[in-house]
Amino acid sequence: MQIIRTEVDDTIGRGGQPVRRVVFCGEGGECVSVDMAKAQAAENEGATIERARAVLVQSATFGLAANDYEAESSGNFDEVAVTAVNDESGATYIFEYRDGDGARQVPASTMPSFEAARQEAIRCAVDVLADLQPGTDDLSGWLVRVLDENGGLLCSIDVSEAEAARQAEVAAF
């Protein structure tokens, strides 16, 4: 879809909570919207759009299992594949998410800066943390890692950092 217009609005989400909605509109009337928790009230419109783009990339690459075998298969998590993308701006980052006992990478994202990529990793780690079950899942170690385009580790967001960010978010409201 060729994007011809982007709209950013503050609205109320399905659960009644305030959200920031970004609508990407394309030729022919197609539109895709992304609702994000309104945690970054001071965030400028450009940063909001970049965050929405990252959410789209991440959600588009997390496919559903085709069958029970695929859903239960853990694959070979001792071997990490590196996805590389070259970008003239040099701001290409690969996000890797803890997935049970293994890891899953999403295709590389172009972010305006390392700090923007790190903030996105923190937001995603808070989401991953919310999905973990105390007593069942391991509540230690890393949740999201940010790699450079060559697979070099740039930063790692662990459970304690995600929990601190979650609590800061709650305190801000």
HELIX and SHEET records of a PDB file:
HELIX    1   1 GLU A   27  GLY A   29  5                                   3    
HELIX    2   2 GLU A   45  THR A   61  1                                  17    
HELIX    3   3 ASP A   68  GLU A   72  1                                   5    
HELIX    4   4 PHE A  114  ASP A  131  1                                  18    
HELIX    5   5 VAL A  159  ALA A  172  1                                  14    
SHEET    1   A 3 ILE A   3  ILE A  12  0                                        
SHEET    2   A 3 PRO A  18  GLY A  26 -1                                        
SHEET    3   A 3 CYS A  31  ALA A  37 -1                                        
SHEET    1   B 3 GLY A 102  GLN A 105  0                                        
SHEET    2   B 3 THR A  92  ASP A  99 -1                                        
SHEET    3   B 3 SER A 109  THR A 110 -1                                        
SHEET    1   C 4 GLY A 102  GLN A 105  0                                        
SHEET    2   C 4 THR A  92  ASP A  99 -1                                        
SHEET    3   C 4 TRP A 142  ASP A 148 -1                                        
SHEET    4   C 4 LEU A 153  ASP A 158 -1                                        
END                                                                             
